Amino acid sequence: MSEKNKSAAIEEMRFRLLIDAVVDYAIYMIDPDGIITSWNSGAKRFKGYEEAEILGEHFSRFYTADDRAAGLPQRALDTAIREGRFEGEGWRVRKDGTNFWSHVVIDPIIDPSGKLLGFAKITRDLTDRKMAEETLKQSEQQFRLLVQGVTDYAIYMLSPEGRVSNWNQGAQRIKGYLPEEIIGQHFSIFYTPEDRERGEPLRALEIATREGRFENKSWRVRKDGTRFLAHVVVDAIRGETGTLLGFAKITRDVTEAHEAQVALEKTREALAQAQKMQAIGQLSGGIAHDFNNLLTVILGNLEIVQKRVGDDAKIRRLLENATQGALRGVSLTQRMLAFARRQELKTESVDIPLLVQGITGLLRSSLGPGIRIETQFPANLEPVLADTNQLELALLNLATNARDAMPEGGSVIIKAQTEVVFELGHSELAAGRYVCLSLTDTGEGMDEHTLAMAKDPFFTTKGVGKGTGLGLSMVYGFIEQLGGRLILKSEKTHGTTAELWIPVAVDGETAKPVYPSTELIAVPRLSVLVVDDDSLVLTSTTLLLEDLGHRVVSATSGTQALALFEQGEVIDLMITDMAMPHMSGAQLAHAVRLLKPDLPIILATGYAERLEGFSAQLPRLSKPFTQLNLVEIIAQSMK
């Protein structure tokens, strides 16, 4: 062998040793038909074949069945011949049948004459990298799907300058912009003009950059210009070197939650106010009831004394003064009952224009010459269902308050109009038809604190000794008892408007007096059973009846009264108090009616009570009562 050939042989041996020493790459040769002609250690390591097993086999056996069916092995060789090189990645199959991801390079081997001698094939196992990429890709895809699938939150990215770089469905739903409309725009477009003027967008990014996070709650603007309350979080996104890459921004529309919280607070305030008014109303009603009993005793005894006193003018004047004082107590009691919504109302169809016209003279004299009165009523205004006297008193109370608010004079406008309240249209009134009767003054008005307390009982701004504080409370209770509402509107220095929302009268509605209107008839001497748990009232009523010539049998409870019937006591008429312990007047009346179906029964009461059944039809004697009241009610009951 020549030196040249020997040198070539040595070089080839070194090359083969080098190729065989490479274990991270499969390096082997294939002939022009694809038959494997050489095999290195790297090929053995990650393809699993020994050299003796694989030499002479076609290289396509490393391809998956799908790739073989698609002709990919031959296509790779054709590409290498045509382009001088083939390079690609794909799944290959090991001897044990497992797959691995490979990077493949095929170079054609051509001799100097241009003849194809075969191919040099280099394969690298990139399975670990492929799996890492797939995992990352899957994670990114899942995250992208997650973000895009969120509709309750606007989630998007900002560039370091604050420009929108992506946009999820939640952002589109909440803010109204399509991705193509908003990507590339500066995020300050979502801020209100006043917030932009204050530099709020820049401040948010500065805080996020400096502290890593910015969070607040404020108003934002949608594409259509409407505003919503947003809870916003801005997080700074930084690379491994600390470079600011941009910002992640999450926005949630919390308008409904905010409105619900506001509504809840209002409801709590309304509930607290209602509970307060109810508690004071119960207290006022209870006090008025007891006070009525005392006034019944005082007025009854004064009436008897006046009948029996001689001609001494001084004593008669003292008795008259005492009677006037007691009657003032009756007026105060009626106001307390009106506030407590326990007064007896004689409801009837009331024509408001006629009612106002009838008291215009009284209004003018009450307001004085410095205050002008103007009325505005539409034609064919529907009548309301109300107690005429109480409605007149309510207007006088409102007019008096207006006068006190205009010490330098002014004007009062009284007007009315029909209003329809739908089920969801007004939170304070039941659905139906109402007449809104309003009285507006040009006075000094009320601040928010005063307005909030104006309807509270005993609250007054008129100074000590100049008002009971029951005027508006009386109006409030009266209108509530009718099923309406008193609404006050006022601003400091801008006057006050008091609105009385009164239910429209049903066609054919007429007055409902407590007792039938009949002429007084003569009544013979009767045996009257008087039942009352208050001994003073019992004694006073007994004296009044005995003074009229009747025989009186008394009982201090319902049980004691029933015992008298069982004992055979002769009774022509029973007068019973309503509010008694253990057995009420209504319960006693029901029990007595079973024993004596034809016995006349009168219910005496200090305030209006809800009664059911036959007891609701029984005549009522309102406390405090006079001897004349007794004569009238007895005559009507015995008819």
C-alpha positions in Angstrom: 0.0 0.0 0.0 1.4 3.3 -1.0 2.0 6.0 1.6 -0.8 8.0 0.1 -3.3 5.2 0.4 -2.1 4.4 3.9 -2.6 8.0 4.9 -6.1 8.0 3.4 -6.9 4.8 5.2 -5.7 6.2 8.5 -7.8 9.4 8.0 -10.9 7.4 7.2 -10.3 5.3 10.3 -10.0 8.5 12.4 -13.2 9.8 10.9 -15.0 6.6 11.6 -13.8 6.7 15.2 -14.9 10.3 15.5 -18.3 9.6 14.1 -18.7 6.6 16.3 -17.7 8.5 19.4 -20.6 11.0 19.0 -23.5 9.8 21.2 -25.8 12.8 21.1 -26.4 12.5 17.4 -27.4 9.5 15.3 -25.1 9.7 12.3 -25.4 7.1 9.6 -25.2 6.6 5.9 -27.9 5.4 3.5 -27.5 4.4 -0.1 -29.5 6.0 -3.0 -32.4 3.6 -2.3 -32.6 4.5 1.4 -30.8 1.4 2.7 -28.8 1.9 5.9 -25.1 1.3 5.2 -23.5 2.6 8.4 -24.5 3.1 12.1 -22.8 5.1 14.9 -23.1 4.9 18.7 -25.4 7.8 18.9 -27.9 6.1 16.6 -27.7 3.0 18.7 -28.2 5.0 21.9 -31.4 6.7 21.1 -32.9 4.5 18.3 -32.2 1.2 20.2 -30.8 -0.8 17.3 -27.5 -2.7 17.2 -25.5 -2.2 14.1 -26.0 -5.8 13.0 -29.8 -5.4 13.4 -30.2 -2.3 11.3 -27.6 -2.4 8.5 -29.3 -3.3 5.2 -32.7 -2.1 6.5 -34.6 0.8 4.9 -34.4 4.0 6.9 -38.2 4.5 6.6 -38.7 2.0 9.5 -37.9 5.0 11.9 -40.9 6.9 10.6 -44.4 6.5 12.1 -46.9 4.5 10.2 -48.9 7.7 9.2 -45.7 9.3 7.9 -44.8 6.2 5.9 -48.3 6.1 4.4 -48.0 9.8 3.5 -44.6 9.1 1.7 -42.6 11.3 3.9 -39.3 9.2 3.8 -39.1 9.3 0.0 -40.1 13.0 0.0 -37.2 13.8 2.3 -34.7 12.1 0.0 -36.2 13.8 -3.1 -35.9 17.2 -1.3 -32.3 16.5 -0.4 -31.5 15.6 -4.1 -33.4 18.6 -5.5 -32.3 21.3 -3.0 -29.0 19.8 -1.9 -30.2 19.4 1.7 -33.2 18.4 3.7 -33.9 19.6 7.2 -36.9 19.2 9.4 -38.4 18.0 12.6 -40.9 15.2 13.4 -41.8 12.2 15.4 -39.7 9.0 14.9 -40.0 5.5 16.3 -37.5 3.6 18.4 -36.9 -0.1 18.3 -39.1 -0.5 21.4 -42.0 1.3 19.6 -41.8 4.5 21.6 -41.8 7.8 19.8 -39.3 10.6 20.1 -39.1 14.1 18.5 -36.2 14.4 16.2 -34.4 17.1 14.3 -33.2 15.6 11.0 -30.6 16.7 8.4 -30.1 14.7 5.2 -27.2 15.6 2.8 -26.8 13.9 -0.6 -23.3 12.4 -1.2 -22.3 13.0 -4.8 -19.0 12.0 -6.4 -16.9 14.3 -8.6 -18.6 13.0 -11.7 -22.0 14.0 -10.3 -23.2 10.5 -9.4 -25.3 10.0 -6.3 -23.5 7.7 -3.9 -26.1 8.0 -1.1 -27.0 10.2 1.8 -25.5 11.3 5.1 -28.2 11.5 7.8 -27.9 13.2 11.1 -30.7 12.9 13.7 -30.9 14.6 17.1 -33.3 13.6 19.9 -35.2 16.8 20.9 -38.0 15.1 22.8 -37.3 16.9 26.1 -37.3 20.3 24.3 -40.4 19.3 22.4 -42.3 18.3 25.5 -41.2 21.5 27.3 -42.5 23.5 24.3 -45.7 21.6 24.2 -46.2 22.1 27.9 -45.5 25.8 27.6 -47.8 26.1 24.5 -50.6 24.2 26.3 -50.2 26.3 29.4 -50.2 29.5 27.3 -53.2 28.3 25.4 -55.1 27.4 28.5 -54.3 30.7 30.1 -55.4 32.5 26.9 -58.6 30.6 26.9 -59.2 31.2 30.5 -58.6 35.0 30.2 -60.7 35.1 27.0 -63.5 33.1 28.7 -63.8 35.5 31.7 -66.7 37.9 31.1 -67.1 39.4 34.6 -63.7 41.0 34.5 -62.0 43.2 31.9 -58.5 41.6 31.7 -56.0 43.2 29.3 -52.3 44.2 28.9 -50.8 47.7 28.6 -47.5 48.7 27.1 -45.1 50.6 29.3 -46.6 53.8 27.8 -50.1 52.7 28.7 -51.4 51.6 25.3 -53.8 48.6 25.2 -52.0 45.5 23.7 -54.7 42.8 24.0 -58.4 42.6 25.0 -60.6 39.9 26.5 -64.3 39.2 26.2 -65.0 40.7 29.7 -63.4 44.0 28.6 -65.5 44.0 25.5 -68.7 43.3 27.5 -68.0 45.8 30.3 -66.4 48.6 28.3 -68.2 48.1 24.9 -65.1 48.2 22.6 -64.2 45.5 20.0 -60.5 44.4 20.1 -59.9 46.1 16.7 -61.3 49.4 18.1 -59.3 49.6 21.2 -55.9 47.8 20.8 -53.3 50.5 20.3 -55.4 53.1 22.1 -54.2 54.7 25.3 -56.0 53.3 28.4 -56.9 56.9 29.6 -59.8 56.7 27.2 -61.7 54.8 29.9 -61.3 57.6 32.5 -63.8 60.4 33.1 -62.8 63.8 31.7 -62.3 65.2 35.2 -60.1 62.2 36.2 -58.0 62.8 33.1 -57.6 66.4 33.9 -56.3 65.5 37.4 -53.8 63.1 35.8 -55.3 59.9 37.3 -54.2 57.6 34.5 -50.6 58.6 34.8 -50.7 58.4 38.6 -52.0 54.9 38.4 -49.1 53.7 36.2 -46.6 55.6 38.3 -47.8 53.9 41.5 -47.8 50.5 39.8 -44.3 51.1 38.5 -43.0 52.3 41.8 -44.9 49.9 44.2 -45.6 47.0 41.8 -49.3 47.4 42.2 -52.1 50.0 42.0 -55.7 49.4 43.2 -58.6 51.7 43.7 -62.4 52.1 43.0 -63.6 55.0 40.8 -65.9 55.9 37.9 -65.0 54.8 34.4 -66.6 55.5 31.0 -67.9 53.0 28.4 -67.8 53.4 24.7 -71.4 54.7 24.7 -70.5 57.4 27.2 -72.3 55.8 30.2 -70.4 55.6 33.5 -69.9 52.6 35.7 -68.2 52.2 39.1 -65.0 50.1 38.6 -62.7 48.2 40.9 -59.3 48.4 39.2 -56.1 46.6 39.8 -52.9 47.4 37.8 -49.8 45.2 38.2 -46.4 46.0 36.7 -44.9 43.2 34.6 -41.1 43.0 34.6 -38.6 40.8 32.8 -35.9 38.7 34.4 -33.5 41.6 34.3 -36.1 43.9 35.9 -37.0 45.7 32.7 -40.6 47.0 32.7 -42.4 45.1 30.0 -45.8 46.6 30.6 -48.9 46.3 32.9 -51.6 43.8 33.5 -54.9 45.5 34.2 -58.0 43.9 35.7 -61.2 45.9 35.9 -64.5 44.8 37.5 -67.9 46.6 37.1 -69.1 47.0 40.7 -72.0 49.4 39.9 -74.7 47.0 40.8 -73.0 46.0 44.1 -72.5 49.7 44.9 -76.2 50.5 44.0 -77.3 47.6 46.1 -75.2 48.8 49.0 -76.7 52.3 48.7 -80.2 50.8 48.5 -79.5 48.7 51.5 -78.3 51.7 53.5 -81.5 53.6 52.5 -83.6 50.6 53.4 -81.9 50.4 56.8 -82.4 54.1 57.3 -86.1 53.8 56.3 -86.6 50.7 58.5 -84.9 52.5 61.5 -87.1 55.5 60.8 -90.2 53.4 60.5 -89.4 51.5 63.7 -88.8 54.8 65.5 -92.1 56.2 64.2 -93.9 53.0 65.1 -92.5 53.0 68.6 -93.3 56.6 69.2 -96.7 56.1 67.6 -97.4 53.2 70.0 -96.3 55.3 72.9 -98.4 58.3 71.7 -101.4 56.1 71.2 -101.1 54.5 74.6 -100.6 57.9 76.3 -103.6 59.3 74.4 -105.7 56.3 75.4 -104.9 56.8 79.0 -105.3 60.6 78.7 -108.7 60.1 77.1 -109.8 58.1 80.1 -108.7 60.9 82.4 -110.4 63.5 80.3 -113.6 61.4 80.3 -113.6 61.5 84.0 -112.7 65.2 84.2 -115.3 66.4 81.7 -118.0 64.0 83.0 -117.6 65.3 86.6 -117.4 68.9 85.4 -120.6 68.5 83.5 -122.4 67.0 86.5 -121.1 69.8 88.8 -122.2 72.5 86.3 -125.7 71.1 86.4 -125.8 71.1 90.2 -124.0 74.3 91.0 -126.0 77.4 92.0 -125.9 80.8 90.4 -122.5 81.8 91.8 -120.9 83.4 88.7 -117.4 83.0 90.1 -117.8 79.3 90.5 -119.4 78.9 87.1 -116.5 80.8 85.6 -114.0 78.5 87.3 -115.9 75.5 86.0 -116.0 76.9 82.5 -112.2 77.6 82.6 -111.6 74.0 83.8 -113.8 72.7 81.0 -111.9 74.8 78.4 -108.6 73.4 79.7 -109.9 69.9 79.5 -111.1 70.5 75.9 -107.6 71.7 75.0 -106.4 68.4 76.3 -108.9 66.7 74.0 -107.4 68.6 71.1 -103.9 67.6 72.0 -105.0 64.0 72.5 -106.6 64.0 69.0 -103.3 65.2 67.5 -101.5 62.4 69.3 -104.0 59.9 68.0 -103.7 61.3 64.5 -100.0 60.8 64.6 -100.5 57.3 65.9 -103.0 56.6 63.2 -105.6 55.6 65.7 -108.2 58.4 65.4 -111.7 57.8 64.2 -112.0 58.9 60.6 -115.3 59.6 58.8 -114.2 59.0 55.3 -116.2 60.3 52.4 -115.7 61.5 48.8 -114.1 64.9 49.0 -113.9 67.5 46.2 -110.6 69.2 46.9 -111.2 72.5 45.0 -114.5 72.9 46.9 -112.9 72.1 50.2 -110.1 74.6 49.7 -112.6 77.2 48.5 -114.6 76.7 51.7 -111.6 77.4 54.0 -110.0 80.1 51.9 -111.3 82.8 54.3 -109.9 81.0 57.3 -106.6 80.5 55.4 -106.3 84.2 54.6 -107.0 85.2 58.2 -104.5 82.6 59.5 -101.7 83.7 57.1 -102.2 87.4 57.4 -102.2 90.2 54.8 -98.5 89.8 54.0 -98.9 86.4 52.4 -100.5 85.9 49.0 -102.5 82.7 48.4 -102.8 81.2 44.9 -104.7 78.0 43.9 -104.1 75.9 40.8 -106.6 73.1 40.2 -107.2 71.3 36.9 -110.7 70.9 35.5 -112.5 67.6 36.5 -110.1 66.8 39.3 -111.0 63.4 40.7 -112.4 63.4 44.3 -110.4 61.8 47.1 -111.5 59.5 49.9 -110.8 61.4 53.1 -112.2 62.8 56.3 -113.2 66.4 55.4 -112.6 67.9 58.8 -109.2 66.2 59.3 -108.1 67.2 55.7 -109.1 70.8 56.4 -107.1 70.7 59.7 -104.1 69.2 57.9 -104.2 72.1 55.3 -104.4 74.7 58.1 -101.5 73.0 59.9 -99.4 73.2 56.7 -100.4 76.8 56.0 -99.5 77.8 59.6 -96.0 76.2 59.1 -95.7 78.1 55.9 -96.6 81.4 57.6 -94.0 80.9 60.3 -91.4 80.3 57.6 -92.2 83.6 56.0 -91.9 86.3 58.7 -91.4 89.0 56.0 -94.3 87.8 53.9 -94.4 85.8 50.7 -96.7 83.5 48.8 -98.4 80.1 49.1 -99.4 78.0 46.1 -102.0 75.3 46.7 -102.4 73.0 43.8 -103.5 69.4 43.0 -103.2 66.9 40.2 -104.1 63.3 39.6 -101.1 60.8 39.7 -101.0 57.1 38.8 -98.6 55.0 40.8 -97.6 51.7 39.2 -96.3 48.7 41.1 -92.6 49.6 40.6 -93.1 53.2 40.0 -93.0 54.5 43.5 -91.3 52.9 46.5 -93.5 54.6 49.2 -97.0 54.1 47.8 -99.1 51.1 46.8 -100.1 50.9 43.1 -103.2 53.0 42.4 -104.6 56.4 41.5 -103.9 59.3 43.8 -104.4 63.1 44.0 -101.3 64.9 44.9 -102.4 68.0 46.9 -99.4 70.3 47.5 -98.8 73.5 49.4 -95.6 75.4 48.4 -94.3 78.4 50.2 -91.5 80.9 49.4 -90.1 80.8 52.9 -86.7 80.1 54.4 -86.8 76.4 53.8 -85.1 73.6 55.7 -81.7 72.1 55.6 -81.2 68.3 55.3 -81.1 67.7 59.0 -84.2 69.7 59.8 -86.1 68.1 56.8 -85.1 64.6 58.0 -86.6 65.3 61.4 -89.6 67.5 60.4 -92.2 64.7 60.7 -90.9 63.4 64.0 -93.3 64.0 66.9 -92.5 66.9 69.3 -89.8 68.2 66.9 -90.2 71.9 66.4 -88.1 74.9 65.3 -90.4 77.5 66.7 -88.8 77.8 70.1 -89.9 76.8 73.6 -93.6 77.3 74.2 -94.4 78.3 70.6 -95.4 74.9 69.3 -96.2 71.3 70.3 -94.2 69.7 67.5 -97.3 67.6 66.6 -98.6 69.6 63.6 -96.7 67.7 60.9 -96.8 64.5 62.9 -100.6 64.8 62.9 -100.7 65.4 59.1 -98.3 62.5 58.6 -100.4 60.1 60.7 -103.7 61.2 59.2 -102.5 60.7 55.6 -100.9 57.4 56.5 -104.2 56.2 58.0 -105.9 57.1 54.7 -103.4 54.9 52.8 -101.6 57.9 51.4 -98.3 59.6 52.0 -96.9 63.0 53.2 -93.8 64.0 51.3 -91.8 67.0 52.2 -89.4 68.7 49.8 -87.3 71.7 50.9 -84.0 73.5 50.5 -82.5 76.1 52.7 -83.5 79.6 51.4 -85.6 78.0 48.6 -88.9 77.3 50.4 -90.8 74.2 51.2 -93.3 72.0 49.4 -95.6 69.6 51.3 -97.3 67.0 49.2 -100.3 65.1 50.4 -100.8 62.0 48.3 -104.4 60.9 48.9 -106.2 57.9 47.3 -108.8 58.7 44.7 -112.3 57.9 45.9 -114.0 54.9 44.4 -117.1 55.6 42.3 -120.1 55.6 44.6 -118.1 56.0 47.8 -120.0 58.0 50.4 -119.4 59.2 54.0 -119.1 56.5 56.6 -120.1 58.0 59.9 -119.4 56.2 63.1 -123.1 56.2 64.0 -126.2 56.3 61.8 -127.6 59.8 61.5 -131.0 59.7 63.3 -133.1 62.1 65.2 -132.9 61.9 68.9 -135.7 59.9 70.4 -136.9 59.6 73.9 -135.4 56.7 75.8 -137.2 55.2 78.9 -135.4 54.4 82.1 -132.9 51.6 81.4 -130.9 49.0 83.3 -127.4 49.7 81.9 -124.3 47.5 82.4 -121.1 49.5 82.3 -117.9 47.6 81.9 -114.5 49.3 82.3 -111.2 48.3 84.0 -110.5 52.0 85.0 -112.4 52.7 88.2 -112.4 56.4 87.7 -114.0 56.1 84.2 -116.4 53.5 85.5 -117.5 55.9 88.3 -117.8 58.9 86.0 -119.8 57.0 83.4 -122.1 55.7 86.2 -122.7 59.2 87.6 -123.6 60.5 84.1 -126.0 57.7 83.4 -127.6 57.9 86.8 -128.0 61.6 86.4 -130.0 60.8 83.3 -132.2 58.5 85.4 -130.9 55.1 84.4 -130.2 52.2 86.7 -126.5 51.3 86.4 -124.8 47.9 87.1 -121.0 48.0 86.9 -118.2 45.5 86.2 -114.5 45.9 86.1 -113.7 43.1 83.7 -115.3 41.0 81.0 -115.3 37.9 83.2 -117.2 39.8 85.9 -119.7 41.1 83.3 -120.4 37.6 82.0 -120.9 36.4 85.6 -123.7 39.0 86.0 -125.5 37.6 83.0 -125.2 34.1 84.3 -126.7 35.3 87.7 -129.8 36.5 85.8 -129.1 40.2 86.2 -131.7 42.2 84.1 -129.7 44.2 81.5 -131.3 46.4 78.8 -128.0 47.9 77.4 -124.3 47.2 77.8 -121.6 49.9 77.4 -118.1 48.3 77.4 -114.6 49.7 77.1 -112.6 48.3 74.2 -109.1 48.1 75.7 -109.3 45.8 78.7 -106.8 43.1 79.9 -107.5 39.4 79.4 -110.8 40.0 77.6 -111.3 43.0 75.2 -114.6 44.8 74.7 -115.0 43.2 71.3 -114.4 39.7 72.8 -116.9 40.5 75.6 -119.5 41.7 73.0 -119.1 38.5 71.0 -119.6 36.4 74.2 -122.6 38.4 75.3 -124.2 38.3 71.8 -124.2 34.5 72.1 -126.1 34.8 75.4 -128.3 37.7 74.5 -128.7 38.0 70.7 -130.9 41.1 70.9 -129.1 43.0 73.6 -127.9 46.5 72.4 -124.1 46.9 72.9 -122.0 50.1 72.7 -118.2 50.0 72.4 -116.4 52.9 74.2 -112.9 53.5 72.8 -110.2 56.1 73.1 -108.8 55.4 69.6 -109.6 53.7 66.3 -109.1 49.9 66.4 -109.3 47.3 63.6 -112.4 45.2 64.3 -113.8 42.2 62.4 -117.1 40.5 62.3 -120.2 41.8 63.9 -118.3 43.9 66.4 -117.2 46.2 63.5 -120.8 47.2 63.0 -121.5 48.0 66.7 -122.0 51.7 67.6 -118.9 53.3 69.1 -118.7 55.9 71.8 -115.5 57.9 71.4 -113.6 59.0 74.5 -113.7 61.5 76.0 -117.5 61.8 75.8 -120.1 64.1 77.3 -123.5 63.4 78.8 -125.0 64.6 75.5 -122.9 62.1 73.6 -124.3 59.4 75.9 -127.9 60.5 75.3 -127.4 60.4 71.5 -125.7 57.0 71.3 -128.2 55.4 73.7 -131.1 56.7 71.7 -129.6 55.4 68.4 -128.8 52.0 70.0 -132.3 51.5 71.4 -134.1 52.5 68.3 
